[in-house]
Amino acid sequence: MISVSERIAILLFGLSFFALVLFLLNRRPVVFVSFFFIIFTLAWRMSATMFIDLQGPVYSSQLVRDIGPGTASVIHSMAYVVSLLPFLYFFRPSTIEAWCADSQRRKATSGDITLSDITFALSLLFLCFLFFDLVHRGSIPLFNRIDRFDYAGGSAHRWMVKYRNFVTFWWGVMFAAGYIQQRRFDWRMLGLLCATAIYALLTGNRFSAFYSQSSFFIIPWAAVVALRYRSVDESFFSLIRSRFASRTSRLTAIGLTAVAVATISFAIYNNLANVRGYTGNEIWRQAFDRTLIQPSEIGWTSFERVFQSGRTESPFVFHFLFEDPIDPARNTSIQYLMFASIGEPRTSGNLSHGFQLAGGFPEIFFELFGPYWAWLFLLGAGCITAALTAYVIRGTLRGDYASAFLSLYVLYGFYIMYIGGMLNFITTGTYWVKIAALAVVVLTEAGLARAGLRLVPWVVFRVPVHGSDEDIRC
């Protein structure tokens, strides 16, 4: 059992992190929206860590042992806060105001073909083929009780699974750009997102696909929030209340939320009951474990080793991560954490079947750099992440769409770090090619902007307006 003072510390540090999240939502909404994909994950893990700390010992079916109680929440809360603090600097109100001042409308006239039009046409063709291929194959996972990992699909399906987050992000850029350029949203992009959600449901996905696709879609919304939320004197909550003042808007929001929750709940229940074969109380036990134990169980055992037992083996961890992992083509951080927590041969056996435990951040930093130096590296990673996120939002606002996309492409490596603790992504040559491509594109777009041109123009084909001398550059 833990003492009363330890319980107070757990609650104090855990709730302080959630207070920071609420502060970001209310007073720094551009940060909250642009980094929602990771903020939500950190909040979920914070909840799970607090549960293990306060309710332990609890049984972990994947570790086959009891874990907790303890004070891991204190360390994790501090690590999460340190990771988010750089965003307050890179998204200063004065900086966001400057981005908004640089944004220029390039309104399209009737008949002009915009980048959004081309995106919609190509995406619609691809989705039609995707659904046709699904039906043509005859084995729809949702109706045939096939797990998403067991459904191979065709080449289009495999491509969509691999790149769907980048696809939905680009749709989000076009959705936001419609408002920035023409002061109206392109609702066709939201329709494409809904179509991919239906496809994800039909192909046996549960929560993660809906969460990731929606999160990447709303990242560019931060640019719209920046334009519509120019004054820090007004809270974001009051702005939301004003936007949903009418009964119709409130009912619409409630209805959409209810549909999303019902769809995800059905997908999770179908996977546990119909695909995996759990019955009765086993279904609820599995759902409970996956919500409040499994997200933080590997992180808690790492806290137990590093902070409670004082066992750090930095040279061995470095050797394992970057020189001699079990599978160098995959995330080596979670491989080490599994190896240290459940040993061999279970780790190799799980990895060979495509299964790995959840977690990895921030525990891999403490395993690799120790309980003191890790804080400096956590702050450094947060600075790089915040800077890249700023480039995404600035590029969306200014119409530098190539910079925005490539910034997200480079940022994705850090997303994987926050989701699964992955660090070996920085050792791959292709990642540095992405960084070089981003640098070239940023410099190119800056040079073209000075000449009044765009690398990726909003209006791709302009229809001449007869009888008018008006010429709006694209």
Stockholm file with secondary structure:
# STOCKHOLM 1.0

chainA/1-474         MISVSERIAILLFGLSFFALVLFLLNRRPVVFVSFFFIIFTLAWRMSATMFIDLQGPVYSSQLVRDIGPGTASVIHSMAYVVSLLPFLYFFRPSTIEAWCADSQRRKATSGDITLSDITFALSLLFLCFLFFDLVHRGSIPLFNRIDRFDYAGGSAHRWMVKYRNFVTFWWGVMFAAGYIQQRRFDWRMLGLLCATAIYALLTGNRFSAFYSQSSFFIIPWAAVVALRYRSVDESFFSLIRSRFASRTSRLTAIGLTAVAVATISFAIYNNLANVRGYTGNEIWRQAFDRTLIQPSEIGWTSFERVFQSGRTESPFVFHFLFEDPIDPARNTSIQYLMFASIGEPRTSGNLSHGFQLAGGFPEIFFELFGPYWAWLFLLGAGCITAALTAYVIRGTLRGDYASAFLSLYVLYGFYIMYIGGMLNFITTGTYWVKIAALAVVVLTEAGLARAGLRLVPWVVFRVPVHGSDEDIRC
#=GR chainA/1-474 SS CCCHHHHHHHHHHHHHHHHHHHHHHHHCHHHHHHTHHHHHHHHHHHHHHHHHHHHCSEEETTTTEEECCSCHHHHHHHHHHHHHHHHHHHTCHHHHHHHHHHCCCCCCCTTCEEHHHHHHHHHHHHHHHHHHHHHHHCCCHHHHTCCTTTCCCCHHHHHHHHHHHHHHHHHHHHHHHHHHHHSSCCHHHHHHHHHHHHHHHHTTCCHHHHHHHHHHHHTTHHHHHHHHCCCTTSCHHHHHHHHTCSHHHHHHHHHHHHHHHHHHHHHHHHIIIIISCCCTHHHHHHHHHHHHTTTTHHHHHHHIIIIISCCCCHHHHHHHHHTSCSCTTSCHHHHHHHHHHHCTTHHHHHHHTTCCCSCCTTHHHHHHHHHHHHHHHHHHHHHHHHHHHHHHHHHHHHTCHHHHHHHHHHHHHHHHHHHHCCCGGGGCHHHHHHHHHHHHHHHHHHHHHHTTCCSSCSEEECCCCTTCCCCCCC
#=GC SS_cons         CCCHHHHHHHHHHHHHHHHHHHHHHHHCHHHHHHTHHHHHHHHHHHHHHHHHHHHCSEEETTTTEEECCSCHHHHHHHHHHHHHHHHHHHTCHHHHHHHHHHCCCCCCCTTCEEHHHHHHHHHHHHHHHHHHHHHHHCCCHHHHTCCTTTCCCCHHHHHHHHHHHHHHHHHHHHHHHHHHHHSSCCHHHHHHHHHHHHHHHHTTCCHHHHHHHHHHHHTTHHHHHHHHCCCTTSCHHHHHHHHTCSHHHHHHHHHHHHHHHHHHHHHHHHIIIIISCCCTHHHHHHHHHHHHTTTTHHHHHHHIIIIISCCCCHHHHHHHHHTSCSCTTSCHHHHHHHHHHHCTTHHHHHHHTTCCCSCCTTHHHHHHHHHHHHHHHHHHHHHHHHHHHHHHHHHHHHTCHHHHHHHHHHHHHHHHHHHHCCCGGGGCHHHHHHHHHHHHHHHHHHHHHHTTCCSSCSEEECCCCTTCCCCCCC
//
